[in-house]
Amino acid sequence: SFGAWKNQGYHVKKGEHGLKIFMPCMRDKKDVNGNKILDKNGKPKQEIYAFKLGTVFETHQLVEYENLPKPVA
């Protein structure tokens, strides 16, 4: 998203439009008593309860595209 790129020090080119995608909304799973259900590592299990429309930007829409870190294969 725009904010995620900004937090990493990159800027979206002026006039670029983001792509609209459906993004999952997550929440902690709870049992019938309202207690969080934990996995084997002690972290709360997550579940998708809805989807919302979000805007994302691709790497070629950034000002500093040449300086982006290369993906690890």
mmCIF file of the N, C-alpha and C atoms, coordinates in Angstrom:
data_MODEL
# 
_entry.id   MODEL 
# 
loop_
_atom_site.group_PDB 
_atom_site.id 
_atom_site.type_symbol 
_atom_site.label_atom_id 
_atom_site.label_alt_id 
_atom_site.label_comp_id 
_atom_site.label_asym_id 
_atom_site.label_entity_id 
_atom_site.label_seq_id 
_atom_site.pdbx_PDB_ins_code 
_atom_site.Cartn_x 
_atom_site.Cartn_y 
_atom_site.Cartn_z 
_atom_site.occupancy 
_atom_site.B_iso_or_equiv 
_atom_site.pdbx_formal_charge 
_atom_site.auth_seq_id 
_atom_site.auth_comp_id 
_atom_site.auth_asym_id 
_atom_site.auth_atom_id 
_atom_site.pdbx_PDB_model_num 
ATOM 1   N N  . SER A 1 1  ? 0.836   -1.181  0.000   1.00 0.00 ? 1  SER A N  1 
ATOM 2   C CA . SER A 1 1  ? 0.000   0.000   0.000   1.00 0.00 ? 1  SER A CA 1 
ATOM 3   C C  . SER A 1 1  ? 0.883   1.246   0.000   1.00 0.00 ? 1  SER A C  1 
ATOM 4   N N  . PHE A 1 2  ? 0.260   2.379   -0.172  1.00 0.00 ? 2  PHE A N  1 
ATOM 5   C CA . PHE A 1 2  ? 0.995   3.641   -0.199  1.00 0.00 ? 2  PHE A CA 1 
ATOM 6   C C  . PHE A 1 2  ? 1.766   3.849   1.103   1.00 0.00 ? 2  PHE A C  1 
ATOM 7   N N  . GLY A 1 3  ? 1.107   3.610   2.233   1.00 0.00 ? 3  GLY A N  1 
ATOM 8   C CA . GLY A 1 3  ? 1.744   3.803   3.531   1.00 0.00 ? 3  GLY A CA 1 
ATOM 9   C C  . GLY A 1 3  ? 2.902   2.854   3.767   1.00 0.00 ? 3  GLY A C  1 
ATOM 10  N N  . ALA A 1 4  ? 2.769   1.613   3.304   1.00 0.00 ? 4  ALA A N  1 
ATOM 11  C CA . ALA A 1 4  ? 3.848   0.638   3.485   1.00 0.00 ? 4  ALA A CA 1 
ATOM 12  C C  . ALA A 1 4  ? 5.084   1.057   2.698   1.00 0.00 ? 4  ALA A C  1 
ATOM 13  N N  . TRP A 1 5  ? 4.910   1.516   1.465   1.00 0.00 ? 5  TRP A N  1 
ATOM 14  C CA . TRP A 1 5  ? 6.060   1.977   0.680   1.00 0.00 ? 5  TRP A CA 1 
ATOM 15  C C  . TRP A 1 5  ? 6.677   3.213   1.327   1.00 0.00 ? 5  TRP A C  1 
ATOM 16  N N  . LYS A 1 6  ? 5.843   4.115   1.822   1.00 0.00 ? 6  LYS A N  1 
ATOM 17  C CA . LYS A 1 6  ? 6.340   5.339   2.453   1.00 0.00 ? 6  LYS A CA 1 
ATOM 18  C C  . LYS A 1 6  ? 7.166   5.008   3.697   1.00 0.00 ? 6  LYS A C  1 
ATOM 19  N N  . ASN A 1 7  ? 6.709   4.042   4.500   1.00 0.00 ? 7  ASN A N  1 
ATOM 20  C CA . ASN A 1 7  ? 7.447   3.632   5.699   1.00 0.00 ? 7  ASN A CA 1 
ATOM 21  C C  . ASN A 1 7  ? 8.800   3.028   5.361   1.00 0.00 ? 7  ASN A C  1 
ATOM 22  N N  . GLN A 1 8  ? 8.933   2.442   4.158   1.00 0.00 ? 8  GLN A N  1 
ATOM 23  C CA . GLN A 1 8  ? 10.207  1.850   3.740   1.00 0.00 ? 8  GLN A CA 1 
ATOM 24  C C  . GLN A 1 8  ? 11.110  2.866   3.044   1.00 0.00 ? 8  GLN A C  1 
ATOM 25  N N  . GLY A 1 9  ? 10.654  4.120   2.915   1.00 0.00 ? 9  GLY A N  1 
ATOM 26  C CA . GLY A 1 9  ? 11.488  5.159   2.344   1.00 0.00 ? 9  GLY A CA 1 
ATOM 27  C C  . GLY A 1 9  ? 11.317  5.380   0.851   1.00 0.00 ? 9  GLY A C  1 
ATOM 28  N N  . TYR A 1 10 ? 10.285  4.829   0.238   1.00 0.00 ? 10 TYR A N  1 
ATOM 29  C CA . TYR A 1 10 ? 10.041  4.993   -1.191  1.00 0.00 ? 10 TYR A CA 1 
ATOM 30  C C  . TYR A 1 10 ? 8.838   5.903   -1.403  1.00 0.00 ? 10 TYR A C  1 
ATOM 31  N N  . HIS A 1 11 ? 8.768   6.491   -2.604  1.00 0.00 ? 11 HIS A N  1 
ATOM 32  C CA . HIS A 1 11 ? 7.680   7.389   -2.927  1.00 0.00 ? 11 HIS A CA 1 
ATOM 33  C C  . HIS A 1 11 ? 7.008   6.931   -4.213  1.00 0.00 ? 11 HIS A C  1 
ATOM 34  N N  . VAL A 1 12 ? 5.684   7.014   -4.243  1.00 0.00 ? 12 VAL A N  1 
ATOM 35  C CA . VAL A 1 12 ? 4.924   6.678   -5.439  1.00 0.00 ? 12 VAL A CA 1 
ATOM 36  C C  . VAL A 1 12 ? 5.025   7.857   -6.407  1.00 0.00 ? 12 VAL A C  1 
ATOM 37  N N  . LYS A 1 13 ? 5.228   7.552   -7.709  1.00 0.00 ? 13 LYS A N  1 
ATOM 38  C CA . LYS A 1 13 ? 5.333   8.597   -8.716  1.00 0.00 ? 13 LYS A CA 1 
ATOM 39  C C  . LYS A 1 13 ? 4.050   9.418   -8.759  1.00 0.00 ? 13 LYS A C  1 
ATOM 40  N N  . LYS A 1 14 ? 4.201   10.701  -9.007  1.00 0.00 ? 14 LYS A N  1 
ATOM 41  C CA . LYS A 1 14 ? 3.060   11.603  -9.084  1.00 0.00 ? 14 LYS A CA 1 
ATOM 42  C C  . LYS A 1 14 ? 2.162   11.189  -10.254 1.00 0.00 ? 14 LYS A C  1 
ATOM 43  N N  . GLY A 1 15 ? 0.869   11.135  -9.997  1.00 0.00 ? 15 GLY A N  1 
ATOM 44  C CA . GLY A 1 15 ? -0.105  10.788  -11.030 1.00 0.00 ? 15 GLY A CA 1 
ATOM 45  C C  . GLY A 1 15 ? -0.386  9.306   -11.175 1.00 0.00 ? 15 GLY A C  1 
ATOM 46  N N  . GLU A 1 16 ? 0.329   8.455   -10.444 1.00 0.00 ? 16 GLU A N  1 
ATOM 47  C CA . GLU A 1 16 ? 0.094   7.006   -10.528 1.00 0.00 ? 16 GLU A CA 1 
ATOM 48  C C  . GLU A 1 16 ? -1.183  6.638   -9.789  1.00 0.00 ? 16 GLU A C  1 
ATOM 49  N N  . HIS A 1 17 ? -1.888  5.663   -10.325 1.00 0.00 ? 17 HIS A N  1 
ATOM 50  C CA . HIS A 1 17 ? -3.099  5.157   -9.687  1.00 0.00 ? 17 HIS A CA 1 
ATOM 51  C C  . HIS A 1 17 ? -2.827  3.737   -9.208  1.00 0.00 ? 17 HIS A C  1 
ATOM 52  N N  . GLY A 1 18 ? -3.261  3.435   -8.014  1.00 0.00 ? 18 GLY A N  1 
ATOM 53  C CA . GLY A 1 18 ? -3.047  2.109   -7.455  1.00 0.00 ? 18 GLY A CA 1 
ATOM 54  C C  . GLY A 1 18 ? -4.019  1.090   -8.016  1.00 0.00 ? 18 GLY A C  1 
ATOM 55  N N  . LEU A 1 19 ? -3.687  -0.164  -7.808  1.00 0.00 ? 19 LEU A N  1 
ATOM 56  C CA . LEU A 1 19 ? -4.564  -1.270  -8.196  1.00 0.00 ? 19 LEU A CA 1 
ATOM 57  C C  . LEU A 1 19 ? -5.496  -1.586  -7.042  1.00 0.00 ? 19 LEU A C  1 
ATOM 58  N N  . LYS A 1 20 ? -6.742  -1.852  -7.341  1.00 0.00 ? 20 LYS A N  1 
ATOM 59  C CA . LYS A 1 20 ? -7.718  -2.203  -6.309  1.00 0.00 ? 20 LYS A CA 1 
ATOM 60  C C  . LYS A 1 20 ? -7.749  -3.721  -6.156  1.00 0.00 ? 20 LYS A C  1 
ATOM 61  N N  . ILE A 1 21 ? -7.604  -4.182  -4.919  1.00 0.00 ? 21 ILE A N  1 
ATOM 62  C CA . ILE A 1 21 ? -7.657  -5.614  -4.633  1.00 0.00 ? 21 ILE A CA 1 
ATOM 63  C C  . ILE A 1 21 ? -8.523  -5.843  -3.393  1.00 0.00 ? 21 ILE A C  1 
ATOM 64  N N  . PHE A 1 22 ? -8.993  -7.068  -3.241  1.00 0.00 ? 22 PHE A N  1 
ATOM 65  C CA . PHE A 1 22 ? -9.701  -7.441  -2.020  1.00 0.00 ? 22 PHE A CA 1 
ATOM 66  C C  . PHE A 1 22 ? -8.681  -7.910  -1.000  1.00 0.00 ? 22 PHE A C  1 
ATOM 67  N N  . MET A 1 23 ? -8.724  -7.303  0.186   1.00 0.00 ? 23 MET A N  1 
ATOM 68  C CA . MET A 1 23 ? -7.782  -7.624  1.261   1.00 0.00 ? 23 MET A CA 1 
ATOM 69  C C  . MET A 1 23 ? -8.552  -8.283  2.404   1.00 0.00 ? 23 MET A C  1 
ATOM 70  N N  . PRO A 1 24 ? -8.024  -9.379  2.966   1.00 0.00 ? 24 PRO A N  1 
ATOM 71  C CA . PRO A 1 24 ? -8.737  -10.036 4.062   1.00 0.00 ? 24 PRO A CA 1 
ATOM 72  C C  . PRO A 1 24 ? -8.647  -9.237  5.359   1.00 0.00 ? 24 PRO A C  1 
ATOM 73  N N  . CYS A 1 25 ? -9.730  -9.252  6.114   1.00 0.00 ? 25 CYS A N  1 
ATOM 74  C CA . CYS A 1 25 ? -9.770  -8.673  7.460   1.00 0.00 ? 25 CYS A CA 1 
ATOM 75  C C  . CYS A 1 25 ? -9.611  -9.834  8.435   1.00 0.00 ? 25 CYS A C  1 
ATOM 76  N N  . MET A 1 26 ? -8.613  -9.758  9.301   1.00 0.00 ? 26 MET A N  1 
ATOM 77  C CA . MET A 1 26 ? -8.294  -10.850 10.207  1.00 0.00 ? 26 MET A CA 1 
ATOM 78  C C  . MET A 1 26 ? -8.684  -10.496 11.640  1.00 0.00 ? 26 MET A C  1 
ATOM 79  N N  . ARG A 1 27 ? -9.008  -11.531 12.408  1.00 0.00 ? 27 ARG A N  1 
ATOM 80  C CA . ARG A 1 27 ? -9.247  -11.370 13.838  1.00 0.00 ? 27 ARG A CA 1 
ATOM 81  C C  . ARG A 1 27 ? -8.853  -12.665 14.540  1.00 0.00 ? 27 ARG A C  1 
ATOM 82  N N  . ASP A 1 28 ? -8.661  -12.569 15.858  1.00 0.00 ? 28 ASP A N  1 
ATOM 83  C CA . ASP A 1 28 ? -8.293  -13.746 16.642  1.00 0.00 ? 28 ASP A CA 1 
ATOM 84  C C  . ASP A 1 28 ? -9.489  -14.682 16.756  1.00 0.00 ? 28 ASP A C  1 
ATOM 85  N N  . LYS A 1 29 ? -9.216  -15.994 16.627  1.00 0.00 ? 29 LYS A N  1 
ATOM 86  C CA . LYS A 1 29 ? -10.260 -16.993 16.828  1.00 0.00 ? 29 LYS A CA 1 
ATOM 87  C C  . LYS A 1 29 ? -10.569 -17.097 18.309  1.00 0.00 ? 29 LYS A C  1 
ATOM 88  N N  . LYS A 1 30 ? -11.852 -17.278 18.635  1.00 0.00 ? 30 LYS A N  1 
ATOM 89  C CA . LYS A 1 30 ? -12.256 -17.425 20.033  1.00 0.00 ? 30 LYS A CA 1 
ATOM 90  C C  . LYS A 1 30 ? -13.143 -18.646 20.182  1.00 0.00 ? 30 LYS A C  1 
ATOM 91  N N  . ASP A 1 31 ? -13.090 -19.249 21.385  1.00 0.00 ? 31 ASP A N  1 
ATOM 92  C CA . ASP A 1 31 ? -13.959 -20.394 21.660  1.00 0.00 ? 31 ASP A CA 1 
ATOM 93  C C  . ASP A 1 31 ? -15.336 -19.891 22.103  1.00 0.00 ? 31 ASP A C  1 
ATOM 94  N N  . VAL A 1 32 ? -16.223 -20.803 22.491  1.00 0.00 ? 32 VAL A N  1 
ATOM 95  C CA . VAL A 1 32 ? -17.594 -20.429 22.863  1.00 0.00 ? 32 VAL A CA 1 
ATOM 96  C C  . VAL A 1 32 ? -17.645 -19.554 24.106  1.00 0.00 ? 32 VAL A C  1 
ATOM 97  N N  . ASN A 1 33 ? -16.610 -19.576 24.934  1.00 0.00 ? 33 ASN A N  1 
ATOM 98  C CA . ASN A 1 33 ? -16.570 -18.750 26.143  1.00 0.00 ? 33 ASN A CA 1 
ATOM 99  C C  . ASN A 1 33 ? -15.936 -17.378 25.899  1.00 0.00 ? 33 ASN A C  1 
ATOM 100 N N  . GLY A 1 34 ? -15.471 -17.119 24.672  1.00 0.00 ? 34 GLY A N  1 
ATOM 101 C CA . GLY A 1 34 ? -14.858 -15.840 24.361  1.00 0.00 ? 34 GLY A CA 1 
ATOM 102 C C  . GLY A 1 34 ? -13.366 -15.784 24.605  1.00 0.00 ? 34 GLY A C  1 
ATOM 103 N N  . ASN A 1 35 ? -12.740 -16.926 24.918  1.00 0.00 ? 35 ASN A N  1 
ATOM 104 C CA . ASN A 1 35 ? -11.294 -16.977 25.143  1.00 0.00 ? 35 ASN A CA 1 
ATOM 105 C C  . ASN A 1 35 ? -10.576 -17.193 23.815  1.00 0.00 ? 35 ASN A C  1 
ATOM 106 N N  . LYS A 1 36 ? -9.407  -16.574 23.653  1.00 0.00 ? 36 LYS A N  1 
ATOM 107 C CA . LYS A 1 36 ? -8.634  -16.733 22.434  1.00 0.00 ? 36 LYS A CA 1 
ATOM 108 C C  . LYS A 1 36 ? -8.125  -18.162 22.318  1.00 0.00 ? 36 LYS A C  1 
ATOM 109 N N  . ILE A 1 37 ? -8.161  -18.693 21.098  1.00 0.00 ? 37 ILE A N  1 
ATOM 110 C CA . ILE A 1 37 ? -7.625  -20.019 20.819  1.00 0.00 ? 37 ILE A CA 1 
ATOM 111 C C  . ILE A 1 37 ? -6.167  -19.845 20.400  1.00 0.00 ? 37 ILE A C  1 
ATOM 112 N N  . LEU A 1 38 ? -5.260  -20.546 21.062  1.00 0.00 ? 38 LEU A N  1 
ATOM 113 C CA . LEU A 1 38 ? -3.832  -20.425 20.797  1.00 0.00 ? 38 LEU A CA 1 
ATOM 114 C C  . LEU A 1 38 ? -3.332  -21.621 19.996  1.00 0.00 ? 38 LEU A C  1 
ATOM 115 N N  . ASP A 1 39 ? -2.314  -21.380 19.154  1.00 0.00 ? 39 ASP A N  1 
ATOM 116 C CA . ASP A 1 39 ? -1.692  -22.484 18.435  1.00 0.00 ? 39 ASP A CA 1 
ATOM 117 C C  . ASP A 1 39 ? -0.625  -23.123 19.314  1.00 0.00 ? 39 ASP A C  1 
ATOM 118 N N  . LYS A 1 40 ? 0.140   -24.074 18.773  1.00 0.00 ? 40 LYS A N  1 
ATOM 119 C CA . LYS A 1 40 ? 1.130   -24.796 19.578  1.00 0.00 ? 40 LYS A CA 1 
ATOM 120 C C  . LYS A 1 40 ? 2.283   -23.908 20.037  1.00 0.00 ? 40 LYS A C  1 
ATOM 121 N N  . ASN A 1 41 ? 2.469   -22.744 19.400  1.00 0.00 ? 41 ASN A N  1 
ATOM 122 C CA . ASN A 1 41 ? 3.527   -21.808 19.791  1.00 0.00 ? 41 ASN A CA 1 
ATOM 123 C C  . ASN A 1 41 ? 3.036   -20.759 20.777  1.00 0.00 ? 41 ASN A C  1 
ATOM 124 N N  . GLY A 1 42 ? 1.767   -20.802 21.132  1.00 0.00 ? 42 GLY A N  1 
ATOM 125 C CA . GLY A 1 42 ? 1.218   -19.855 22.078  1.00 0.00 ? 42 GLY A CA 1 
ATOM 126 C C  . GLY A 1 42 ? 0.709   -18.562 21.465  1.00 0.00 ? 42 GLY A C  1 
ATOM 127 N N  . LYS A 1 43 ? 0.686   -18.486 20.130  1.00 0.00 ? 43 LYS A N  1 
ATOM 128 C CA . LYS A 1 43 ? 0.179   -17.298 19.452  1.00 0.00 ? 43 LYS A CA 1 
ATOM 129 C C  . LYS A 1 43 ? -1.307  -17.496 19.132  1.00 0.00 ? 43 LYS A C  1 
ATOM 130 N N  . PRO A 1 44 ? -2.093  -16.422 19.163  1.00 0.00 ? 44 PRO A N  1 
ATOM 131 C CA . PRO A 1 44 ? -3.522  -16.563 18.843  1.00 0.00 ? 44 PRO A CA 1 
ATOM 132 C C  . PRO A 1 44 ? -3.717  -16.977 17.387  1.00 0.00 ? 44 PRO A C  1 
ATOM 133 N N  . LYS A 1 45 ? -4.631  -17.930 17.173  1.00 0.00 ? 45 LYS A N  1 
ATOM 134 C CA . LYS A 1 45 ? -4.981  -18.332 15.815  1.00 0.00 ? 45 LYS A CA 1 
ATOM 135 C C  . LYS A 1 45 ? -5.813  -17.223 15.190  1.00 0.00 ? 45 LYS A C  1 
ATOM 136 N N  . GLN A 1 46 ? -5.607  -17.002 13.893  1.00 0.00 ? 46 GLN A N  1 
ATOM 137 C CA . GLN A 1 46 ? -6.306  -15.952 13.172  1.00 0.00 ? 46 GLN A CA 1 
ATOM 138 C C  . GLN A 1 46 ? -7.338  -16.568 12.232  1.00 0.00 ? 46 GLN A C  1 
ATOM 139 N N  . GLU A 1 47 ? -8.405  -15.802 11.966  1.00 0.00 ? 47 GLU A N  1 
ATOM 140 C CA . GLU A 1 47 ? -9.404  -16.222 11.001  1.00 0.00 ? 47 GLU A CA 1 
ATOM 141 C C  . GLU A 1 47 ? -9.797  -15.025 10.151  1.00 0.00 ? 47 GLU A C  1 
ATOM 142 N N  . ILE A 1 48 ? -10.200 -15.304 8.910   1.00 0.00 ? 48 ILE A N  1 
ATOM 143 C CA . ILE A 1 48 ? -10.700 -14.259 8.026   1.00 0.00 ? 48 ILE A CA 1 
ATOM 144 C C  . ILE A 1 48 ? -12.189 -14.120 8.289   1.00 0.00 ? 48 ILE A C  1 
ATOM 145 N N  . TYR A 1 49 ? -12.627 -12.886 8.584   1.00 0.00 ? 49 TYR A N  1 
ATOM 146 C CA . TYR A 1 49 ? -14.049 -12.684 8.840   1.00 0.00 ? 49 TYR A CA 1 
ATOM 147 C C  . TYR A 1 49 ? -14.712 -11.813 7.781   1.00 0.00 ? 49 TYR A C  1 
ATOM 148 N N  . ALA A 1 50 ? -13.937 -11.139 6.925   1.00 0.00 ? 50 ALA A N  1 
ATOM 149 C CA . ALA A 1 50 ? -14.499 -10.311 5.868   1.00 0.00 ? 50 ALA A CA 1 
ATOM 150 C C  . ALA A 1 50 ? -13.392 -9.928  4.895   1.00 0.00 ? 50 ALA A C  1 
ATOM 151 N N  . PHE A 1 51 ? -13.771 -9.284  3.817   1.00 0.00 ? 51 PHE A N  1 
ATOM 152 C CA . PHE A 1 51 ? -12.824 -8.723  2.866   1.00 0.00 ? 51 PHE A CA 1 
ATOM 153 C C  . PHE A 1 51 ? -13.160 -7.256  2.664   1.00 0.00 ? 51 PHE A C  1 
ATOM 154 N N  . LYS A 1 52 ? -12.120 -6.448  2.443   1.00 0.00 ? 52 LYS A N  1 
ATOM 155 C CA . LYS A 1 52 ? -12.333 -5.037  2.156   1.00 0.00 ? 52 LYS A CA 1 
ATOM 156 C C  . LYS A 1 52 ? -11.549 -4.679  0.899   1.00 0.00 ? 52 LYS A C  1 
ATOM 157 N N  . LEU A 1 53 ? -11.938 -3.606  0.256   1.00 0.00 ? 53 LEU A N  1 
ATOM 158 C CA . LEU A 1 53 ? -11.261 -3.160  -0.943  1.00 0.00 ? 53 LEU A CA 1 
ATOM 159 C C  . LEU A 1 53 ? -10.077 -2.284  -0.542  1.00 0.00 ? 53 LEU A C  1 
ATOM 160 N N  . GLY A 1 54 ? -8.893  -2.619  -1.041  1.00 0.00 ? 54 GLY A N  1 
ATOM 161 C CA . GLY A 1 54 ? -7.695  -1.866  -0.718  1.00 0.00 ? 54 GLY A CA 1 
ATOM 162 C C  . GLY A 1 54 ? -6.943  -1.466  -1.975  1.00 0.00 ? 54 GLY A C  1 
ATOM 163 N N  . THR A 1 55 ? -6.072  -0.491  -1.855  1.00 0.00 ? 55 THR A N  1 
ATOM 164 C CA . THR A 1 55 ? -5.282  0.003   -2.979  1.00 0.00 ? 55 THR A CA 1 
ATOM 165 C C  . THR A 1 55 ? -3.822  -0.340  -2.757  1.00 0.00 ? 55 THR A C  1 
ATOM 166 N N  . VAL A 1 56 ? -3.185  -0.915  -3.771  1.00 0.00 ? 56 VAL A N  1 
ATOM 167 C CA . VAL A 1 56 ? -1.771  -1.273  -3.701  1.00 0.00 ? 56 VAL A CA 1 
ATOM 168 C C  . VAL A 1 56 ? -1.047  -0.680  -4.905  1.00 0.00 ? 56 VAL A C  1 
ATOM 169 N N  . PHE A 1 57 ? 0.267   -0.547  -4.776  1.00 0.00 ? 57 PHE A N  1 
ATOM 170 C CA . PHE A 1 57 ? 1.111   -0.017  -5.841  1.00 0.00 ? 57 PHE A CA 1 
ATOM 171 C C  . PHE A 1 57 ? 2.202   -1.019  -6.166  1.00 0.00 ? 57 PHE A C  1 
ATOM 172 N N  . GLU A 1 58 ? 2.545   -1.138  -7.444  1.00 0.00 ? 58 GLU A N  1 
ATOM 173 C CA . GLU A 1 58 ? 3.604   -2.037  -7.882  1.00 0.00 ? 58 GLU A CA 1 
ATOM 174 C C  . GLU A 1 58 ? 4.946   -1.310  -7.835  1.00 0.00 ? 58 GLU A C  1 
ATOM 175 N N  . THR A 1 59 ? 6.019   -2.072  -7.904  1.00 0.00 ? 59 THR A N  1 
ATOM 176 C CA . THR A 1 59 ? 7.354   -1.495  -7.788  1.00 0.00 ? 59 THR A CA 1 
ATOM 177 C C  . THR A 1 59 ? 7.673   -0.527  -8.919  1.00 0.00 ? 59 THR A C  1 
ATOM 178 N N  . HIS A 1 60 ? 7.148   -0.765  -10.132 1.00 0.00 ? 60 HIS A N  1 
ATOM 179 C CA . HIS A 1 60 ? 7.476   0.145   -11.234 1.00 0.00 ? 60 HIS A CA 1 
ATOM 180 C C  . HIS A 1 60 ? 6.763   1.490   -11.106 1.00 0.00 ? 60 HIS A C  1 
ATOM 181 N N  . GLN A 1 61 ? 5.881   1.643   -10.129 1.00 0.00 ? 61 GLN A N  1 
ATOM 182 C CA . GLN A 1 61 ? 5.198   2.901   -9.892  1.00 0.00 ? 61 GLN A CA 1 
ATOM 183 C C  . GLN A 1 61 ? 5.927   3.773   -8.867  1.00 0.00 ? 61 GLN A C  1 
ATOM 184 N N  . LEU A 1 62 ? 7.103   3.334   -8.435  1.00 0.00 ? 62 LEU A N  1 
ATOM 185 C CA . LEU A 1 62 ? 7.863   4.055   -7.421  1.00 0.00 ? 62 LEU A CA 1 
ATOM 186 C C  . LEU A 1 62 ? 8.926   4.942   -8.058  1.00 0.00 ? 62 LEU A C  1 
ATOM 187 N N  . VAL A 1 63 ? 9.278   6.015   -7.372  1.00 0.00 ? 63 VAL A N  1 
ATOM 188 C CA . VAL A 1 63 ? 10.292  6.948   -7.859  1.00 0.00 ? 63 VAL A CA 1 
ATOM 189 C C  . VAL A 1 63 ? 11.661  6.288   -7.875  1.00 0.00 ? 63 VAL A C  1 
ATOM 190 N N  . GLU A 1 64 ? 12.006  5.567   -6.824  1.00 0.00 ? 64 GLU A N  1 
ATOM 191 C CA . GLU A 1 64 ? 13.335  4.975   -6.687  1.00 0.00 ? 64 GLU A CA 1 
ATOM 192 C C  . GLU A 1 64 ? 13.304  3.492   -7.061  1.00 0.00 ? 64 GLU A C  1 
ATOM 193 N N  . TYR A 1 65 ? 12.691  3.170   -8.192  1.00 0.00 ? 65 TYR A N  1 
ATOM 194 C CA . TYR A 1 65 ? 12.520  1.775   -8.606  1.00 0.00 ? 65 TYR A CA 1 
ATOM 195 C C  . TYR A 1 65 ? 13.865  1.072   -8.784  1.00 0.00 ? 65 TYR A C  1 
ATOM 196 N N  . GLU A 1 66 ? 14.869  1.740   -9.307  1.00 0.00 ? 66 GLU A N  1 
ATOM 197 C CA . GLU A 1 66 ? 16.167  1.104   -9.567  1.00 0.00 ? 66 GLU A CA 1 
ATOM 198 C C  . GLU A 1 66 ? 16.868  0.688   -8.280  1.00 0.00 ? 66 GLU A C  1 
ATOM 199 N N  . ASN A 1 67 ? 16.561  1.343   -7.166  1.00 0.00 ? 67 ASN A N  1 
ATOM 200 C CA . ASN A 1 67 ? 17.267  1.078   -5.910  1.00 0.00 ? 67 ASN A CA 1 
ATOM 201 C C  . ASN A 1 67 ? 16.538  0.091   -4.999  1.00 0.00 ? 67 ASN A C  1 
ATOM 202 N N  . LEU A 1 68 ? 15.471  -0.524  -5.489  1.00 0.00 ? 68 LEU A N  1 
ATOM 203 C CA . LEU A 1 68 ? 14.741  -1.478  -4.654  1.00 0.00 ? 68 LEU A CA 1 
ATOM 204 C C  . LEU A 1 68 ? 15.576  -2.725  -4.413  1.00 0.00 ? 68 LEU A C  1 
ATOM 205 N N  . PRO A 1 69 ? 15.451  -3.341  -3.251  1.00 0.00 ? 69 PRO A N  1 
ATOM 206 C CA . PRO A 1 69 ? 16.174  -4.598  -3.016  1.00 0.00 ? 69 PRO A CA 1 
ATOM 207 C C  . PRO A 1 69 ? 15.648  -5.692  -3.939  1.00 0.00 ? 69 PRO A C  1 
ATOM 208 N N  . LYS A 1 70 ? 16.546  -6.547  -4.386  1.00 0.00 ? 70 LYS A N  1 
ATOM 209 C CA . LYS A 1 70 ? 16.166  -7.645  -5.284  1.00 0.00 ? 70 LYS A CA 1 
ATOM 210 C C  . LYS A 1 70 ? 15.496  -8.750  -4.486  1.00 0.00 ? 70 LYS A C  1 
ATOM 211 N N  . PRO A 1 71 ? 14.416  -9.364  -5.032  1.00 0.00 ? 71 PRO A N  1 
ATOM 212 C CA . PRO A 1 71 ? 13.755  -10.453 -4.318  1.00 0.00 ? 71 PRO A CA 1 
ATOM 213 C C  . PRO A 1 71 ? 14.666  -11.668 -4.168  1.00 0.00 ? 71 PRO A C  1 
ATOM 214 N N  . VAL A 1 72 ? 14.529  -12.352 -3.057  1.00 0.00 ? 72 VAL A N  1 
ATOM 215 C CA . VAL A 1 72 ? 15.318  -13.552 -2.790  1.00 0.00 ? 72 VAL A CA 1 
ATOM 216 C C  . VAL A 1 72 ? 14.553  -14.747 -3.327  1.00 0.00 ? 72 VAL A C  1 
ATOM 217 N N  . ALA A 1 73 ? 15.202  -15.555 -4.132  1.00 0.00 ? 73 ALA A N  1 
ATOM 218 C CA . ALA A 1 73 ? 14.536  -16.711 -4.751  1.00 0.00 ? 73 ALA A CA 1 
ATOM 219 C C  . ALA A 1 73 ? 14.529  -17.900 -3.842  1.00 0.00 ? 73 ALA A C  1 
# 
